[in-house]
Amino acid sequence: MKTRILASATLSALLIALATPDRLRAQHTNYKLIDIGTLGGPTAYESDSGFGNRILNNAGEIASSADTSIPDPNAPNFCFNPDCYLAHAVRWSDGVLTDLGSLSGNNSKAIAINARGWITGISPTDVIDPVTGGPINHAILWKDDEVVDLGTLGGNQSLGVYINNGGQVVGMSTVNTEPDPFSFFGAPTHPFTWKNGRKIDLGTLGGPDAFAGAGCVNQREDLVVGSSLTSSIPNPVTGFPTVDPFLWQNGKMINLGTLGGVFGFAQCANNRGQVIGQSDLSGDLTAHPFVWERGVLTDIGTLGGDFGTALWINDSGEVVDGPICQAVEYTMRFCGIRRE
């Protein structure tokens, strides 16, 4: 009996060993590089809002923008893209690139996508902004087959920054047409939320401008982060007004403070209400990534350099961060994961 049991065990072990290479081969993941193409022009683009924006959802849909073969009609003074070709927002899915169109028939850009495949971004109108001298741009929502102009907060310009799975868009808009040297729109700018036609002005921390951060995937509707000027008075060190990171929660904008400097911004928040971002240290010659939670701002440091920024946080509190390279181009590179 013992001999039969031993033989049976030996045979089972042998069969498992023989099957293992096939299992390993079956578990091996093969990757394929796919060129999603353009609309006839030379270039396709990622999100204009930089690191952290969601341009790929779990269904494999990609939000992007792509050149057509038509020169930008506003060239050479106000090209929407560096190569001065007219470009449109696109959605790529299962090998099909769909032109999402634009407000004026000219340019548009996709910035972020949600789980439903809804996309937000920006599109110029056919009206010239007297403040900038270029076309007026509006925040856009591409919802299924519908193109929704999200309008503005009273000024001329707006931009959709991200959209969560509930269909809430977070964006930025000018609130009037008064000249403002501190805003990239040329006029005082506030962040806003939009859902089902209702737009809310989130305000500022006291200065003329505030700007929304990129947002984490499916960030809760009552949480918006970003940066805000606290006044319009330039600091002697930077020549720019103090900029502090903020968390907008339950209708109130909270100043998260800095790590000692006069510049900071919040990148995104997780669903626990933890916020990540970057802040100058005292003297404003170095900048570190931070985590904010329940009123406490924590410097999470760097890997030895003087500069770093937090790029992403999940609901477990794990943070992806990377240093800002001390080079002229100030490029970013992936660095590591920290748990706070």
Secondary structure, DSSP 8 states (H G I E B T S, - for coil): -HHHHHHHHHHHHHHHHHHHHHHHHHH-----------BEEEEEE--TT-TT---B-TT--EEEEEEEEEE-TTTTTS-SSTT-EEEEEEEEETTEEEE---SSSS--EEEEE-TTS-EEEEEEEEEE-TTTSSEEEEEEEEETTEEEEEE-SSSS-EEEEEE-TTS-EEEEEESS----TTSTTSS-EEEEEEETTEEEE---SSSS-EEE----TT--TTEEEEEEEEEEEE-TTTSSEEEEEEEEETTEEEE---BEEEEEEEEEE-TTS-EEEEEEETTSS-EEEEEEETTEEEE---SSSSB-EEEEE-TT-EEEEE-B-SSTT--B---EEEE-
